[in-house]
Amino acid sequence: MQSKLTQSLFLLALMNVTIFTNAQAPVTTAQSRMAGLKQRETLEKKSVLNTIMFRNIGPSVMSGRVVDVNANPADPTEFYVAYATGGLWYTKNNGQSFQPVFDSADVITIGAIAVNWRTGTLWVGTGEVNSSRSSYAGTGVYKSTDKGKTWQWIGLPESHHIGKIVLHPTDDNTALVAVLGHLYSPNKERGVYKTIDGGATWKQTLFIDNNTGVVDIDINAQNPNELYAAAWYRTRSAWNFEEGGKTSGIYKSFDGGNTWTLLTKEGAGFPTGDGVGRIGLAVYPKNPQIVYAVLDNNFHKPDTSKIDTLTYALRDFEKITKEQFLQLSPKRLDTFFKRNRMYPRYNGQMVLERISNGTLQPNAIWEYLYDANTALINTPIIGAEIYRSDNGGQTWCKTNTKDLPSVYNTYGYYFGKIFVSPVNENKIVVTGFDLQMSTDGGKTFTRINKENTHADHHTCWIDPSRDSHFIIGNDGGANITYDDGAHWFKANTPAVGQFYSVTTDNAKPYNVYGGLQDNGVWYGLSSTKENMGWYESGENPFKSIMGGDGMQVQVDTRDNATVYTGFQFGNYFRLNRMNRENTKRITPQHELGEKPYRFNWQTPVVISKHNQDVIYFAGNKFFRSLNRADTLIPMSGDLTNGTKAGDVPFGTITTIAESPLRFGYIYVGTDDGNIQFSKDGGYTWNLLNQATTSKKKNANALPQGLWVSRLIASQYKESRVYAALNGYRNDDFAPYLYVSEDYGTTWSFLGKDLPAEPINVVREDPKNENILYLGTDGGVYVSFDRGQNFMLWNAGLPKSVPVHDIAIQQRENEIVLGTHGRSIYIAKLDDVQGLQKDKDWLKKKPVEKKAPQRDSIEEGLLMQEED
């Protein structure tokens, strides 16, 4: 059982106290996060902004990441769809329309749901289990006994990420939860938890170690004393992902989940050791002795491929000697260069001459092309495999006769589930990049995600009365088929887009642009009102600019059509959104003989406020163009602390800020905590937050090593700059907001009343220097005294939603929110600015919104039985 909070612990939590692990950064305790939820309620109650409503402009057309689906087996037109960061939605008309039923909860990030259709009871495990870059931590389990009208928090605050909830088939008070645990730090609250009193108390019944959680669980419905759990060892940092380990495996319980036995030991037919990655489980209901498992097998493939003597591969250049290089064919080098986008900049004869005269080292091609992404993509792992047991998990046999490369492409940390037909033991569905189905017990598979589906599949519900009827969830929403995937239709009316960035142009009405997780870059009119009318016309008000994972966007407002944008890891372009003519890739290329530039997942790009021909771009170096990015020149050396060994690009610039008051005054921030300042347009740089060796603590110094999420050079005072730091990738949820009045020489801490929510963005009001807007992983906050005090502004929003970016359209005096889960919201700023002028209004009692009926999390923590 969980220990209740003592009075002293509760007081510490209210002060946002954190604990330290072996890592450098602090890990925020559950008590601090829960106290943060209470503080958020306080900032909501004192808010004078509750009558100033945000309006949602969509878009819904691309939808967002679905993590779970649960349908009523008696009437499958009634079902729930759970989104990774978009909440829980309910339909009773087969997806023609949905209504949100979880928006009153303290967090709307979801890992798994379970529904008791007989009683109308819903269980929600918060915190997405897919270990992605934006898989937000939950706060435990929530329960509703009235189909989502009201909710009660029922515990497990340190769970963070929940893989699955299974309900006892006959005992409504018994449930088991697969807890994966923290994403970026070790913790002991991982494994399987069981309740026998409806969630009033919990017992941790399976624990392996601080880095091994449980990602999946399934039950023998005929004998609920038999359960299976999939343990997964994984660690993640900002620069590396360990996708598997020897403590991964399958466990079984014979006593209702009270005790567990490891099944996958040596000799059982299932892989063991350091290469065992994520596992998904499925028990066949009609014969529970049949159990399927999908494994992300991280063991390396044996190199049995024949060497193609007519072409070269990257690995050929890793350890090549000068003598060996000079024997290579110029024509075959040209072929290699063309495949790797190096030609005609480099050709075979040129490189051979440089190797010969010593200008280049023999391994220069390897150094030129090899980076963290190469390490991830080119590692020859076995990948997805299917295993079956016919004796309740005692022994296993691999079923797939051929490799399944398109299930995961690389590693399966983002996927990893398997589903078996309730009526056909040989019919299984596996989710991954593609959706694959087998009708011969897993021997062979067919890709069934066709038109009207999106890639990256996470869940599948199979109708027990008609097993050709699936409801699936992927990064593009929910899709439905009635013929085993031959045809699909989308059930995507909710606006649940996961925006990373937003910006605007100066058209009338103005357009809003943004990049989305796995859904590219889009734009649409700010006057858009979401409705179903576009189905008749076939013209959605939002238009796609580019695919991939959509990232930052900048628009040249001289024509409101020239756009600078791109997708993950610095793949950026200049294009005309109206006609797509003269599209140019602008990503800078390093020289042969140099190591690749490192670009962040969200590579920053900025159009100068002083001259829109001037473009700023950044990798680990700072780049500048004076000709609309026709050429981008490196203006600096490496402005980070250097890379770290791993399979994720790290040591990159994350944010660029140009002073609107002085051309050439530029700030950059990095993922490893550096803030650098240039007064000459990027020629020279000064590190502003250099670590001090002094034993005396400097109250004006910035914390070291935190991801710099945003820098804002003030439009009101040349020497003023704001910095937001983010500890998300350390499981540090403290809000780090600072201001400097002297070009970053000294800093003052702001937002002392903010809750424990990482900060993504800060913006100044366009008319009043005292008003600041803040976007966090929990919502939007406003300060009327330049950051000394804040209040929550969520009128028209869910109670909590991640806000990744904020744009201000100055002509219309409107604020635009890019949420990571609920698309785009807009509000007028006139009334906000009016409040600042009306000092008497600010002193009046705030307008309070009626709070939903639900039990207090803090009360729940205090009432928990002591272990």
N, C-alpha and C positions, 0 to 999 in steps of 0.2 A: 504494500500500500504506500501511497505517497505521504510524506511527512507534512503535517500542517505547519504553517508559518508561525513562528513565535513573534511576539511584538517587536523584538529587536530586529529580527530579520526583515519584518515588514517595513520598519523605519529605514533600514539600509536600502531596501528596494526602492522606496520613494525617492531616495537620493541618487538613483541610477548607479549604484555601486556595481562594479564588474569584478570578475575573478580572472586571474592570469593562468594560462596553461604554459606549456613549454614554448609555444609560439610567442613572437614578440608582442602581438596585439592582444588586448584583453578580450575575453569572451563574455558577452552579456548574459547574466543569469536569467532564469525564467522569472524569478521574483521581480527583477528590474523591468523586464518586458511587460509583465502583468501590471506593475505599478504605472508603467507608461500608458497602458490602456486606460487606466483610471485618470491619469493626467490629461489624456486626450479628451475624455468626457468633461473634465473641468474646463479645458480650453474651448470646448463646444458650448458649454453652458454660459460661459462669460462672453461669448462672441456676440457682437452687434451686427454681424453680417448674415444672420440666419434668414433674413427676408430677401437677400440679393441672390437670385437663383441662377445657377448654371443651366444651360440648355445643351443637350447632346445633339451633335450634327452627324452622328455616325462616324465613320462608315461601318456598315455591317457586311458588305459584299464579300470581304475576304475572311470574315469571322476571326477566330482565334483558337488557341490550343485547348482541345478537349482532353481531359484525363480520365473521365469515367462516365458511364451511361448505365442507367438502371430503369428497366421498363416493367410494367405490370403484366405478368404472364397471362392474366385473365383478360386483359384488354391492352394490347401493346401500343394502342394509339395514345396511351397515357405513359409518359416517362419523364425522367429527370436527366439533365445534362450538366455535368460538372466541368468547369473551365479551370485551367491552371491558375489564372489570376483574375478571372472574370465572374466568379461566383457560381451559384447554383440556380438553374433555370428549370421551370416546369411547363410541360405542355399536356393538354388533354385532347388535342386534335391532330395527332401524328406529326407534330412539328410545324404546322402552319403558322402558329404563333406561340410565344413563350412569355412567361412572367418570371421575374427574379424572386426567389424566396429566401435568399440568404443575405440580403443587403443590410440587414440590421445587425449582423454579426460583427465582432471586433476585427476579424480578418476574413477576406473572401478568397484567399488562395487555398486551393483544395488539392488533396492527394487522392482521396477515395471516399466513396459514399456507400451506404448500405440502406436498404429500404425494407421494412416489414409491411408488405402490402395489405396484410390482413388487418393490422391495427392502425396503419397510417403513420407509423413512427419512422423518422429519418435519423440516420447517424452520419455525421460528416467528420472525416479526419482531415484536418487542415495541414497544409504544407505539401506541395507537389513532390512526388517521389522521383520523377525524372530529374537527374542531377545536372540541370542546365545552367547557363549563365544568369538566367532570371527565374530560377526556381526558388520562390520565396518561402521562408520558414513560417510554419503555422504556429498556433498556440495550443494545440491539443485537439480534443474531440468535442463536438457540439451535438446536441440532440433536440429533436422536435417531436412532440407527440400529437401534433395537429397539422401534419402535412406541410410544415414550414411556416405557419403563421407566427409562431413564437419559438424562441430557441433558448436552450440552457447549456451553459458550458459545463462539461462534466469531467475535465481533468486532462492529465498528461501534457503539461505545459512545456516540458523539455523534449518532447518527441520531435518537434520541428518538421519532420517529413514522414508522412504516413503512406504505406504502400497499399494496404487493403484492410477492410473490416469484414469479418464474417459473423453472421448472426446464427445462434442456435435455432434449429428448425422448429422446435416446440417450446422452448423456454425463452420467453420474451425478455427476460432480465439478463441473459447470458450472451456475451459477445467477446470476441477476441480481435486484437488489433496488431497488425504488423507495423512495427516502428523502425524506420530506417535510421532516424537520429539526425544529428547535426550534419550539415553539408561541408562546412569548412573547418571543423574542429572535432576532436574526439570527445565523446561523452558516454557515460555509463547507462544512460536511460534509453538504451536501444534493445531491440529484441521483440518478444511477444508479451503483450499485456492482456490480462483477462479480467472481466468483471462478471459477477453473478448477481449483482443488485442494480442492474440498469445503469451503471456508470457512477454510482455513489462512491464506490471504492474500486481500486484496481490493484492487481498483483502482477508483478513482472515474473513470468514463468519461464522465459528463455532469455538468457544473456550469454553472449560469447566473449566479446571484448569491446573495448571502447571505440574501435573502428569498424566493427562488424555489426550491421543491423539486419533486420528482416524486411525484405522488399516485397514478399508475396506470401500468401497463406490460403489454403483451401481446406474444405471440410467434406467428410463422408456424410452426406445427408441421411443415409440409411442408418448409420451408426455414428452419431456426432461425437463419440468419444475418440474417433480417429481424425486426426488433423495432420496436415503437412505444412511445413514452413520453409521458405527459401532464404537462407542467410547470405548476405553479400558484404564482402570486405571491399571498401572503397574509401579513398581519401581524395580530397580536392584542395588545391590552393589556387591562387591567381595565376600561377605559371605551370601547374602540372596536375594531371589527373591519374591516379592509380585506379585502374578499372577492375582489378580483381586481386584475389589473394587466397592463400591456402586455407583460410578459415571460412571461405564461401562453401556452401553445401546445402543439402536437403535434410531436414529434421522431421521426425514423426512423433506424434503423441498418441498414446493408447488410452489416456484417462481424461479426455476432454480438454487437453491443453494445459494440464497442471505440471506435467513433466515431459521431457523431450529426449529423443534418442537420435543420434546422427546416423542417417542411412547411407550416405555416400562415402563409405570408407573404401580403402584399397580393396579391390577384388569385387566390388559391387557392380562394376560395369559403367560407372559414371566417373568422369574425370575428377581428379583431385590435385591439389597443389596450387602454386602461385598463379597459374593461368586461369583459374576458375573465376569467371566474372558474374554478371547479373543472371539470375535464374527466374523464370516464370513457371507457374504450376497450374495444372488443371486436372481435377478428379472427374472421371466419367460417372455421372449420377446413377445410371442403370446397373453398372457393375463397378463398384468403387475400388476393386482390386486393380483396375486399369488407371494408371496415373501418367500423365504426360508432363514433360519439362522442356522448356526452351532454354538453352545455355548460350551465353556470350563467351565463347571459348577464346581466351587470350593467349593460349599457347601458340608459338610460331609454327607456321607451316614448314615442312621440310622442303628444301629447295630442289625440286625434281624437274624444274623447267629446263628445257634445252636452251643453251645460249644461242641467240640469234646473231650469227656472225655478220649479218648484213646491216644491222642497226646497233646503236649504242644505247645503254641504259645509264641512269644517273649513278648507280652503284659502281659502274665501271671506272668512274673517275675519283673514287674516294681515296684509294691508296696507290694510284698509278704513279710510276716513275717517269722521269723525263725521257729516258730511252724508250719506254713503252709508248708514251704519248706521241713521240715523233714518228712512230710506225703507223699511226692512225690515218685513215683515209679522209682527205679534205671533203669529199662528196658526202661521206657518211656523217661527218661532223655537221655539214650543212643541214642534212636531214634532221639530226638531233636538235640543232639550234632552231629550226623551224617549228618543231613540235613543242619546244619550250619558250617560244616567243622571244628568242634572242636574235633571230635573223630578220632583216639584213644588217642590224647594228653590228653583229659579229658574224664572221664566216670562217670556214675551216682553215683556209690558207692563212688568213690574218692571225688566228689563234696559234697555229703551228709555228709561225714565225716568231711570235712573242714568247712561246715556250722555249723555242730554240735559242733566242738571244737572252733569255733569263728575265725578260720583262714580267712574265707571269710564272707563277709556280705551277707544277704539274697538276695539283689538285684544285686549280682555280675554278674549274667548272663546278666541282662539288661544292666548294665554298660559296659560289655565286648562287646556287639553286637550293641548297639545303638550309631549312629553317625549322621552327617548331611545328608548323603545319605539315611539312614534309615528314617529320618524325611521326606524326599522327596518322597521316593518310597512307604512307608507304610502308608502314610496319606490316609484315606479312603474317597477320594472325589468322587463325582458322575461322573465327567468326561464329555466326549462328549455327547451332546444331539442335536437333530434336532427339529427345530420349523418351522411351516408353518403358513402363514397368507393368507387368501383368500379375504381380504378386504383392501388391500393396507397398511397393517401394523397396522391397528387399534386394532385388537385382534390376539392372537397367540395360537396355539395348538401344544403341543409336539407330534411328530409323531412316534418316535421309540418305539416299544413295548418291546424291550429288551435292556439291557445295551450294550454299544459299547466300551468295555475295550481296544480293540486292535487298536482303532483309535489313542488314545493319550498315552496309557500305564500309564502315570502319568499325568503331567500337559501339557496343550496344547499351551504353549507359543511359541513352535518351529513350530507349524502347525496352522491350523485354517481357512481353506477355503472350500467353498461349490460351486458346479457348477450344473446348471440345463440344460438339453437338450434344444436346441433352438426350438424343435418341439414336445416334449413330456413332459408335465407338471409333470408327475410322475416319470421321470427318473432323478436321481440326483447322483452326485459323490462327495464324501467327502475325503479330503486329510488328512493324518496323518501318523502314523507309518506304518499302512497298508492303501491301497487304497480301499475304500468301495463304492459299487454301490447299489442303490435301484431302483427298477422299479415299486414300489407301493406307491410312494409319501412319502417315508421315513419311512414306517412302519417296513420293514425288510431290511437287508443289506447283501451283499455277498462280500467277499474279492476277488478282481480281480487282485491284483499284484501277478503274477506268475513268471515262468521262464523268465529270461532276464529283470527282473526289480530289483530295489534296494529298500530297506526300506527307510522310512522318506520322504514322498511325500509332495510337496509344491504347485503344480499348475497342472491344467488340461485344455486343450483346446479341445472343442467338435465341431466337424465338423457340421455346420448347414445343409449341404446337405446330410450328411450320419452320423447319430449320433451314430453309432457304431465305428466310427473312432475317437480315442483320441490321443493327444500328451500330455504326462505328463512330469513333472520335479520332480526329487527327489535328494537325496544326492549322487546318482550314475549316474547322467546325465539325458538325455532325452530318453524316450521310446515311441514307437508308436504301436498302435493296430488298427485293422480294424474289429474286431469281439467282441467288448465289453470286451476286456481283456482276452479272451480265449487264445490268442497268442500275443506275443510281439516281437519286435526287437529293438535293441539299435541304437541310432543315436549319437555315442560318439567318433567322430574322434578328436575333440579338446583336447589338453593337458591342462586340467584345474584342476589338482589335488591340493588339499589344504594341503600342507605339513606343519607340525609343526616342523619337525626336519630333518636334513640330516647328514650323516657321510659317511666315505669311508673305504675300506680295502686296502691291499697292493698286491692284486692279479694283474696279468698282462693279459689283461687290468684290471684296478681296478673296483670294484663294488661300486655303490652308494646305500645307504640304507636310508630309511626315513619312518616316521610315518605320517599318513594323518587323517584329520577329517573324522570320520565315515567310513573310508575305509581301516583301518588296517595298517600293516607294510609291505613294499615291498622292493625289491632290484633288481638292474639291472646293466648291464655293462655300464661303462662311455662312451663307444664308440657307444652306441645305437643311431640309426637314426630312428626317427619315420616314419613309412610308413604302408601301408595297407597289406603288404605281409604276416603278421602273420595270417591273416584270412585263407589263403590257408593252411598253415602248422599247424595251431591250437596252435602254440607255441608263446606266447607273450614274448618278451625279458625281461619283468619284471615279477618277481615271488612273490607271496604272502607268507609272513612268518606267519602272525597272523591277526585276525580280530579285531572287536571293533573299538574304536577311537585310531588309531595308535599313539604312543608317541615316546619317545627318544630311541635311538639305540646306542649300543656300540659293536664293533667287536674286537675279539682277533686276532691280525694280525699275530700271530704265526702259525695259520692254516687257517686264512681268512674264517672261517666257524662257529666258536663258537660265538653266538650272545646273547647279553643281551638286552631284549626289552620287551614291553608289551603294555597294553592298559590303559585306563583312571583310575585315582585315585590309582595308585601304583600297579596295577595287572601285575607284571613283571615275566619273565621267562628266564632261560638259555636254549638254544637249539642249535642244529647243523642244519644250514640252508640246508645242503646237504641231510641229511637222517632223520632228526627230531628224532633221537634216543636220549634216556636219557634226554628228556625234563624235566626240573625241575622248579617248581614254587619257586621263590626266595623272594617273598614279606615277610618281617619280620612279625611275629605274636606277639602281646602283650600277657601278662600273665593274666590269670583269676584273677580278683581283680584290674586290671588296666583298664583305659579307652582306647578305640581304638587309635592306631596311626592315625594321620591325614596325608593323602597323597594328594599332589597337582594334579590337572587335568593332568599336564605334570610333572610327578615325575622324578627328575633327577637321572641318573645313570652314573657313570664314571669308566672306567678302568684306573688304575694307569699307568702313563707313565714310572714309574721306575720298576714295576713288574706287569705283566698282570694277575697274580694270585690274585692281590689285587683289590677288587671292592668296590667302594663307592656308597652309596644309601642314600636317605633321605626322611623322612616324616616331622613330626614336630621335630623329633630327627635325628641325624646323625648316620648312620650305616656303619660299615666297615667289610669286609671279607678278610681273608688271604688265602682262599681256593676256589677261583672261585665261591663264593656265595653259597657254600654248607651250610655255616652258615653265617648269617649277624648279627653282634653284635652291640647293641646300645652303642655308645661311648659317648653320651652326654645326658643331660637332654633336656627339651624343649628349642630350640634355637629361638623360636618365642616369641611374646608377649602374646601368648595364643589364644584360639579360641574365636569366637563371636557367639552369638545365631543366627541361620539361617539354611537354607536348602542347603547350599553349603559349602563343607569343606574349612576351612580357618585357618590361622595360620600354614602355611606349608613352607617348604624349596623349593625354586624354581630353584636354580642354585648351582652347586658345581664347584669349580676351585682348581686344585692341581698345585702347583708350579712344572714346569718341571726341575727346577734347584736344588730343595731341597726336598727330600722325607719327608713327614710329615707336610709340610707347606700347609694348606688347608683353603680355604675361602668358606663360604656358604652365600647365600642371601635368604631372605624370602619374602612372599607375603605381609607382613605387615611392610616391610621397614628395617628389621634388616640386618646388614652385620657382620658376626662373623668370627674370624680368630683363627686358631689353629696352634701352632708350634710343636705339639707332636703327630701328627697323629690322633687327635680327642679327646684326653683325657681331655684337658682343652681348654677353649674358651674365647676369648676377644671380647666384643661388640665394634665395631669400630665407629658406628654412634649414640652413646648414646646421648639422648637429654640433652641439657645443661640448667641449671637454671639461668645462667648468663644473665644479661640484655644486655651485650655487644655482638653484633652480631659477630659470628665467620665466617669470609669469607671462611675459609677452611672446614667448616662443611657441611655435606650432608643434603639434605632435609629429613624430617621425614615422615614416613608412606607411601612411594611410593613402589610399586611392584618392586622388584629387578629382572630385566629380564635377566641379564647376568653379571658374574664376569669372568675376564680373568687374571690369574697370568702370568706375562710376561716371555717369553722364553729368554729375553735379559738381564734382571736385576732382581736379586732375590727379591728386595724390591719393585718392581713396580707391581701395580695391577690396572686394569681398571674396572669400574663399570658403567653399563647402568641401569637406573631406568626408569620405565614406568608408565605413568599416565592414560593409556587407560581406566581403570576401575573407573576413576573419571571424565571422559570426559575432562581430562587434556592432551592436545596434544603437550605440550612443549617437546623438546628433552633434556633429562638429561643424560649427559655423563661426567664422571669424571675419573681422574687418581691420584693415590697416588704413591709417590716415597719412602715412608717410612713405608711400610707394613700396610697402611690404617690409620696411625695416623693423617695425614693431607691430604686434597684432593684439586685438582685444577679442575675447570670447563673447559671442552673442547667444541668444536663445536659451538662457538658463532655465526657462520654464517649458522647453520643448520636451515631448515624450521620447522614449527610446525607439526612434525610427531613423534609419540612415537617410541622409539628405542627398538628393539628386540634383537639385537646381535652385538657384536664387535669382530673383529679378528685382530691379528697381521699378517703382511706379514711374510712368512717363511724365507726370506733372508735379509730383510731390516727393522730395528726397527723403522724407521721413517714413514713407510707406514701402515696405518690402514684402515680396511674395516668395513663398518657399514651397517647393515640391519635395515630398518625402515618400518613402515606401508605404506610408499610411494615408497620405492626402495632401491638402493645401493649407498652409498657415499664412496669416497676415500679421504684420507688425506695423503699428502707427508711430513707433518711436525708434526707428532704425535698428530694430533687432533686440531691444532690451526686453520686450514682452511680446508674446504672440497670442493669437486666437485662431481657432479652427474655422475654416470656411468650407462647408460641405453641403450647402443648400442645393438640392438637385442631384447630388452625387450619392453613391453608396456611403455607408457609414465609414468605410475604409477602402481605399483603392490606391495602388502605387501610381504616383505622378512622376514620370521620367523627365518631362520637359515642360517649359512654360514659354510662350511667345506673347509679346505685346504688340498689337496693331495700333500704332500711335495715331493715325488719322481718325480711325473709328473709336479710339480709346477703349479697346476691348482686350481682354485677357483670354488666351487660348491655352488649354491644358491638353498635353499629350499623355494620356493615361496608359499604363501597361496592363490592359485587361478590359477597359470599358471605352475604348476609342477616344473621341475628341469632344471636349466641352468648351463652351464660350460663355462669357459673361461681360456685361458693360461695367466699366470702371467709374462711371460718373458718380454713382451712389456711394461707392467706397471712398472716393476722394471727397465727396460731400460730408461724409462722416468725420473725416479728419478736420475739416473746416469748422464743423459744428461741435465745439467742445462740450456744450451742454448735452448733446445727443450721446456722446461717448460716456457721459456720466450716468445716463439713464440706465434702468434695469434692462439687460439684454432680452431680446425676444427668444424665448426658449421653445425648441421643438419638442413635441411630445415624444418621449423616449419609448421604444418598443418594450413590451413586457418580456423580461428575461432576468435571470438571476445574475447577480454581480459576480464577476470572476474573482474579485478580491475576497468576497464573502465565501465563495466556494473554496478558495485556497485555505482560508482560516478554519473552515469547517471540516477539512479533510481529516480522516482518522490518522493518528500517528501509527507508523509502522510498528 
